[in-house]
Amino acid sequence: MAEVRPLWERIPHRPSAEEIEQADRIQQVHADWVREHADEMPFDSEGRRAGSDYPLHYVDVEASGEALDDLKWQIGPA
């Protein structure tokens, strides 16, 4: 039988101010990148199930390797 860990070990920690700042920066870089590259990516919703979140993420899904490399470069090291 699997060991049951104490509740405090199963609850995710609250992010530090630094982690929140880093996440906010990454979100802003991603949003800017999406705006910059949205017109380059085809929007092909054919074959997607109803209610899919494809319209929210199609730029990420359809991005070229070069565009994704650009995003990775802008985000920088983790």
KOLVOKE-132832 format. One record per residue (C-alpha): residue in three letters; x, y, z. Coordinates in nm, 3 decimals. Layout:
N
<residu=ALA | x=X | y=Y | z=Z>
...
% end
This chain:
78
<residu=MET | x=0.000 | y=0.000 | z=0.000>
<residu=ALA | x=0.128 | y=0.347 | z=-0.089>
<residu=GLU | x=0.246 | y=0.568 | z=0.192>
<residu=VAL | x=0.013 | y=0.859 | z=0.267>
<residu=ARG | x=0.203 | y=1.183 | z=0.302>
<residu=PRO | x=0.100 | y=1.446 | z=0.557>
<residu=LEU | x=-0.139 | y=1.713 | z=0.426>
<residu=TRP | x=0.124 | y=1.993 | z=0.442>
<residu=GLU | x=0.344 | y=1.793 | z=0.203>
<residu=ARG | x=0.061 | y=1.753 | z=-0.049>
<residu=ILE | x=-0.046 | y=2.117 | z=-0.068>
<residu=PRO | x=0.151 | y=2.318 | z=-0.324>
<residu=HIS | x=0.356 | y=2.597 | z=-0.172>
<residu=ARG | x=0.258 | y=2.960 | z=-0.216>
<residu=PRO | x=0.490 | y=3.115 | z=-0.475>
<residu=SER | x=0.741 | y=3.365 | z=-0.347>
<residu=ALA | x=0.735 | y=3.725 | z=-0.468>
<residu=GLU | x=1.030 | y=3.640 | z=-0.695>
<residu=GLU | x=0.845 | y=3.341 | z=-0.847>
<residu=ILE | x=0.536 | y=3.555 | z=-0.906>
<residu=GLU | x=0.747 | y=3.827 | z=-1.069>
<residu=GLN | x=0.917 | y=3.570 | z=-1.295>
<residu=ALA | x=0.581 | y=3.416 | z=-1.395>
<residu=ASP | x=0.440 | y=3.762 | z=-1.471>
<residu=ARG | x=0.744 | y=3.844 | z=-1.687>
<residu=ILE | x=0.715 | y=3.517 | z=-1.879>
<residu=GLN | x=0.341 | y=3.575 | z=-1.931>
<residu=GLN | x=0.408 | y=3.923 | z=-2.069>
<residu=VAL | x=0.686 | y=3.799 | z=-2.299>
<residu=HIS | x=0.453 | y=3.524 | z=-2.426>
<residu=ALA | x=0.163 | y=3.767 | z=-2.482>
<residu=ASP | x=0.391 | y=4.003 | z=-2.677>
<residu=TRP | x=0.527 | y=3.709 | z=-2.880>
<residu=VAL | x=0.174 | y=3.590 | z=-2.964>
<residu=ARG | x=0.078 | y=3.939 | z=-3.086>
<residu=GLU | x=0.398 | y=3.957 | z=-3.292>
<residu=HIS | x=0.352 | y=3.616 | z=-3.458>
<residu=ALA | x=-0.027 | y=3.570 | z=-3.476>
<residu=ASP | x=-0.053 | y=3.681 | z=-3.839>
<residu=GLU | x=0.217 | y=3.432 | z=-3.943>
<residu=MET | x=0.034 | y=3.127 | z=-3.809>
<residu=PRO | x=-0.249 | y=2.955 | z=-3.990>
<residu=PHE | x=-0.576 | y=2.931 | z=-3.801>
<residu=ASP | x=-0.715 | y=2.588 | z=-3.887>
<residu=SER | x=-0.999 | y=2.486 | z=-3.660>
<residu=GLU | x=-1.112 | y=2.206 | z=-3.892>
<residu=GLY | x=-1.127 | y=1.875 | z=-3.711>
<residu=ARG | x=-1.108 | y=2.037 | z=-3.366>
<residu=ARG | x=-1.371 | y=1.926 | z=-3.120>
<residu=ALA | x=-1.635 | y=2.173 | z=-3.005>
<residu=GLY | x=-1.521 | y=2.361 | z=-2.700>
<residu=SER | x=-1.153 | y=2.309 | z=-2.781>
<residu=ASP | x=-0.913 | y=2.574 | z=-2.655>
<residu=TYR | x=-0.738 | y=2.576 | z=-2.994>
<residu=PRO | x=-0.849 | y=2.938 | z=-3.063>
<residu=LEU | x=-0.662 | y=3.044 | z=-2.748>
<residu=HIS | x=-0.345 | y=2.851 | z=-2.825>
<residu=TYR | x=-0.324 | y=2.815 | z=-3.203>
<residu=VAL | x=-0.017 | y=3.040 | z=-3.227>
<residu=ASP | x=0.171 | y=2.806 | z=-2.991>
<residu=VAL | x=0.040 | y=2.496 | z=-3.172>
<residu=GLU | x=0.112 | y=2.616 | z=-3.526>
<residu=ALA | x=0.435 | y=2.808 | z=-3.458>
<residu=SER | x=0.741 | y=2.729 | z=-3.663>
<residu=GLY | x=1.055 | y=2.607 | z=-3.494>
<residu=GLU | x=1.214 | y=2.943 | z=-3.565>
<residu=ALA | x=0.929 | y=3.130 | z=-3.393>
<residu=LEU | x=0.946 | y=2.896 | z=-3.092>
<residu=ASP | x=1.323 | y=2.948 | z=-3.075>
<residu=ASP | x=1.256 | y=3.322 | z=-3.069>
<residu=LEU | x=1.013 | y=3.279 | z=-2.777>
<residu=LYS | x=1.260 | y=3.062 | z=-2.588>
<residu=TRP | x=1.535 | y=3.319 | z=-2.645>
<residu=GLN | x=1.309 | y=3.603 | z=-2.522>
<residu=ILE | x=1.212 | y=3.412 | z=-2.208>
<residu=GLY | x=1.572 | y=3.325 | z=-2.131>
<residu=PRO | x=1.710 | y=3.066 | z=-1.894>
<residu=ALA | x=1.473 | y=2.910 | z=-1.646>
% end
